[in-house]
Every structure is written in C-alpha cells, then in structure tokens.
Amino acid sequence: MEVHHHPQVDKKTFKEYFLEFLMIFLAVTMGFFAENIRENISDREKEKELMRSLIKDLQDDSSTIQNQIASTEHRLLYSDSLIDAVHSGSVLNKTADFYFYGRITGRWASFQNNSRSIDEMKNGGWFRVIKNDTVTKSIMGYYAFIPQIKNYEDRQAIVDNEYRKIAVQVFDPYVFNHMVNAGDSIDRVYGNPSLIKTDKETLDILAGWANYTISNRLAINEAKEKLLIKGKDLIALIKKEYHLENE
C-alpha cells in the first residue's frame, strides 16, 4: 500500500504578512487619493464652467435691463404728455397725439432674467463645487433681489389694469387696435379721430391713473438700476476670483 506524503510548505513569517498587508494598504490608499484628486480636478473644472456660464447670464440680464430702462424712460415722456394735454384742455385739438399717448401709457414689459446657470446650480446640486464664499454670497444676493422687482411689477399690473378700465371709456378700441403694427410697436394715427368720452371728470381720472403708472414705473426703473449695479459688480468679482479677465 502506497503512502502519499504531502509536500512541505514553508510558513510565512510575520514580516512577509506585514509586507503583503502594507502593499494592499498602500494600493487602496493611493487609489483613494487618486480618486479624490480626480474628483477635485473635475469639480474645479465644473466650477469654472459654471462661472463662465453665469457671467453670460448676467450679461444677458444687464442688456435686458438697460433696454427696458431706456424704453420705459422714453414711454414715460408720452405719459407726461397725456397728463399735460388733459391739464391744459388741449385734448380735442390733437386727438391723434392723445391716442398715441394713451396707447403708449398702457404698455410695458416685465423683466425676465436669464436663470439657466442658477437653475443648474440649484437643481443639479452644483452649489457644492463653488468654494469661494464671497462669490457664493454675491450670487445669492443678486438673485435674492430679483423678487423685489417682481413685487413692483405685480403692483404695476394692478395700476395698469385700473388705467385700462378708464381708457376703454375714452379711446375707440378700433383705433387702438389698428395702432399696433406687425412688429408689436405702436404707430401714430393720422387726422383727428374721435374719442368716446371727453368730459373733464373722465379725462381727469384717466390722467390720474397715468400719473400712478409713472410713479410705479420710476420705482421699477430704480430697482432695475440697483440690480444692474449688482450684476456688474458680480461679473467683476467672478472674473477676478477665477482669473477670467481676459475672456
């Protein structure tokens, strides 16, 4: 009967076990650090990408605000002219002008900011990659101010509604309708078109609500000017902190 002998296996020493453990530990640790470095580089790249995108949004907002402020200031002159015409009693002398003043007074555009980047930061959880606290606070301050403009605009909508209630009693809707051209801007009418009501009480009420529209639109413009400054300051801060001055 054959006897099988098991081959003799040398036992590992403590030093060999320790070296194996050390190599595994170092491999895991280096992998961990490598992954952290990779994520950190990725986050910094994303942070800078978001800042570039945010600058573009802020520049869009600035352009919109500047155009709206200029347009409002221009239209307010016609609202002033409407009030002056009622006050001087010259409405019936130049009703074509009065129609133009009345049509312009009831028109305005609300502010719609470009929220693409801030929405991405909020919805995608990307605020976490912005490590500059000063920039973060400035971003939050800018977007926290926009609801103030919206509040003014909500108030303006109420005033405009009251103005239109009295305007439909004064102006012929057929004439009003044909003053709007294909580009959605207002054309003057020719001749001396008739008004529906011309009594002093009705015209004074019309002028009163026109005055309220002026007051509220001036307040909106003032708020927009403040946001414009905040936006320009934020753009300058981002460019400085992220070294984007030459982009």
URRADA-V77756 format. One line per field, one symbol per residue. phi: phi as a letter, one per 20 degrees, with the letter a starting at -180 (. if undefined). Layout:
phi: ???
This chain:
phi: .fdedfffdfffegffffffgfffffffffffffffffffffffffgfffffffgffffffffffffffffffffffffffffffffemdgffcffffffffffgedacfedfedgfffffffemeffeeeefffgffffffffeggffffffffffffffffffeffeddffffgfeeeefemdddfedncffdfccfgfffffgffffffffgffffffffffffffgffffgffffffdldged
